[in-house]
Amino acid sequence: MKRVLTVLGAFTALFAVSASPVQAAPQILAVMASLGPQQMNCAGSICTTSLSSYCLQRERDVPTTGQAYMPASDQQFSLVVIDGDGNERTVDASKHVEFRSVRGYSSVNATIGKAELAKLGGVSAKIVVAARAALVPEPVEGDPNPISAEELAYAAKSLREHGEEVVDAQPAAEAAAIVNRLAATIIPRMKADGESLEQLWRDVIDGLGPARPANAEGIRKARDIYDWCQGRMSYHSMGGIKSCLEFKHDEGIMRLNTDYWESQPGY
C-alpha cells in the first residue's frame, strides 16, 4: 500500500498543476473520536468498519461514494493489530489503512487488506480515532480548485476545534457514533432474533470501555434508535435493521452538521 503523503506538501505541490476536467476537491471531514477501540470486520480479502464523520466546509461539494481520503496529520488514527494468540500492538493507521467516503459526509469506511494486516503480524484489527481527527480528500492532478495549504491548516485546526465544541460534545453525537457502530458490526445475513439483537447491543456497549456509564444520555438515545429500528414492521432481518440504523445515523449527523454550519465562524 502506498504511504500517505505529507499532507501540506501534497497540497502545496498541486498549485503547479494546470487545470483539467476533473471534479474539484470535496469537503474536509471531521471524524468523531472513538468510543473505545472499534473492531474491524474481516471478510474476503479485507477488514473494514465505518466511522462517523461530518463536514467542516459547507461551501465545498459533498464527497461522492468512494472518495479517497487521508488523515490531516499522523497519529490521529491508530491501528490495533491483533495476532493469532490475541496479543495486541498499536501502529499508526495512516500508513496501512485506506479511508473512503461511504454515505456522503456522514460516514467513512476504514479498510485494511488482510495481506497488509498479515505483514504486520495480525489476523484481526481494531481502529482508534483520536480527538479532533480530520480527513482530507486525496489530491488529484488537474483539480480546478485544490485545497490550499492555508485552507487545510485552518479547517483541520480552527474549524475542527470549533466542531468539537458544537458537535462532538453533544449526547446526540455520541448516540450517532454508537448507532453507526451497531450498523457497522451487523452481518446482514445474521438471524434477527431477540437474543442476537441483545448480544449485538451488549458487544458494542462493552466495547465502549469503562469510561462510558451504561446510563449516559448518549447511550440512552442510541438505545431508543436501536429499539425503534427493531420495531419497524418492514424490518425482519439484520440487513433491514442495518439499513434503518444507517438512515437514522445519517439523519442525526445532518441535524448536527446543520447546527455546526449555522455556528461556523467565517474565513
N, C-alpha and C positions, 0 to 999 in steps of 0.2 A: 504494500500500500504506500502511496506517495506520502511523504512527510508534509504536514501542514505548513504552508508558507508563513514567514514572519508577516503578520497582518499589515502593519503600517508600511513595510517595504513593498508588499504586493500591491497595495492600492496606490502608493506613490508612483510605482512603475507604470501604471495604466495611463497616466497623463500623457505619455509619449506616444500612445497608440491611437491611430486615426479611427474615426467612427465607421461602423459597418452596420448593416441592417440586423442588429440583434436587440433583444429587449434590454432596457435599462435595468440596473441592479434593483431588486425589490427591497423591502423593509429590513432593517436590522431588527433582530428579535431578542427580547428578554426571555430568559429561561428561568423558571421558578426553581429555587433551591430544593434539594432533595429532602424528603421527609424520611430520612434513613436511606441506606443503600438500596437501590432498586434493581431487582432481579431482571436479567435479560433472558428472554425465552429463546431457546435453541431448537431449531427445526431445519431440516435440509442442510444447507451449507452455511447458514448464518445464525447469529444470536442477536436479538433486537428487542427494543422496548420503545415506548412512546413517552415523551416528556412534554409537560405543559409549558406553553410559551404565549407571548403576546407581543404586539408590535410597538416599537419605540418611535416610529416615524410615520405619521398619518399621511404625509404628502407623497410618499413613495408607494409603488404598487404592492398589492398583496402577493406573496410568493405563490407560484403555481405548484401543484403537487410534484414532488421530486426535486425541487430546487435544492441545490447543494449549498451547504453552509459550513463554516469553520469557526472555531472558538475565537472570540475577540482577543483573548490572551491565553497563555498557557496556565495550567493549574486550576482552571475554572471547572474542568470536568475530569474526574478521576475514574479509572477503571480498576475494579477489584477482580483480580484473576484468581480463580479457584481451581486447584489441581485435583487429581483423582482421589487423593487422600483427604480432601477437604481443607487443605492448607490455603491461606489467602495471602496475597501480596498486592500492593496498590501501585499502579503506574499512571503516568499522565495519559489520559484518554485521547488527547488531541493528536497523538502520533499513531493511533491504531483504530479509532472509531470514526465512522462516517456519519454525518448529520444531514438529514434531508427533510424538508417540509412535507407534511402528510395531509393536513387539513387546514389550508390557508395559513394564517399566522398563529393559530391556536394550539398547534401541536407539531412536534418534530420527532422523527424516528432516529434513534441512535443505534447503529448497527456495526457489528464486527463479524468478519468472516471466521468460520471455525478454523480454517487453516492459519489465519493470523493469530487467533487465540491459542492454537496449539504451539505456535512458535514461542509464545510467552509462557508455555508450560501449563496452560489451562484447559479445562474441559467445560467450564461454565464461567459466567461472569456477572458482576453487578456494576452499576454505574452510580456515581455520586456527583451531584451538581452543587457547586459552591454558591454562596450568597452573591448576588449581583452578577450572575453569569449572563453572557450575551453571545449571540451567534451572528456572524457577518456573512452575507452571500459571497460565495467564492468569486473572485474576479474573473471576468470573461473578456478576452481580447476583442476590441471593437465596441465595447459598451459605450453607447452615446451619452450616458450620464452616470459615470462611475462614482462610487462613494469615495470622496476625498479623504486624505489622512485627517484633516481637521474635523470633517463631519463624523468620521468614525470615532475619533477621540472624544468628541462632545457627546455623541449618542451612547457610547459604551461606558462613559463615566457619569456625566451630569444627568442625562436623561435616565440612565439605568438606576442611579441612586434615587431619583425622584420616583421612579416606578416602584422601588422597594417600599417607599413610604405609602404611596397611593394604592398600589395593587397587592404586592406580596404580603403585606402585614394584615390584610383583611381575612377574616374567617371564611369568606366566600372563595378566596383564592386557595386556601388550604383545602376546602371542600372540593374545588375543581381538580386540584392535583391528585387527591385521593380517588376521585371518580375516574380520572384518566388512567390512574394506576390500576384500578379494578378492571377497566376495559382492556388495558394492555396485557393483563395477566390471563384473561379469558381465552381458552381454546374453544373456538366456535362449535366444534363438533361434540363437546362435552355434554353430558346429560344435565338438564336444568332441573334437578330436583331440590327440595328444601335443604337436604344435607350438604350437597355440593355447593349450593349458594352460600350457606352459612360458613362452610370451610374456606371458601374463597375470601369472604369478608374477614375472617379471623387471620388468615395468612397475610393479607395486605395490611391490616391494622397492626399485627405483631411486627411486621417489617418496618413500621414507622419508628420503632425504638422506644425506650422508656421515657424519653423526654416529652412524648405526646400523651397526655392523660386521656383515658378512654372516653371521658365525658366532655372533652374540649368541644367548643362550639363548631369548629370546622368539621370535626368528625361527626357530630350530630347532623349537620347539614348534609354531609356526604351520605350518611345512612338514610336520610329522608329521600334523597335522589335514588339511591340503590333500591329502596323499597318501592318507590314509585315505578321504576322500570320493571321490577318483578311483577307488579300488579297490573300492567297493561295487558288487556285481553289478547292483543295481537302477538305478544311475545311468549312463545312456548319453547324456545331454545336458547342456549347460551349465545348463539350468534345474534339472535334478536335482542337479547339483553345488552350485549356488547355494543350494538348499533345505537341502542337507546342511551346508554351511558355516554357514548361519544357525542351524541347530539346534545345531551344535557350539559356536558362539559363545555362544548363549544359555545353554547348559548350563554353559559356563565362567564366564560372568558370574554365574549363580546360585550357584555354589560360592564365588566371590569375594565376592559380596554377603552370603552366609551368614557368612563369616569376618568381614566388616565388622560385621554386626549383633551377632555374639557379642562383639565387642571395643568396641562403641559405648558411649561414655560416656552417662550418664543426663542428663536435662534438669535 
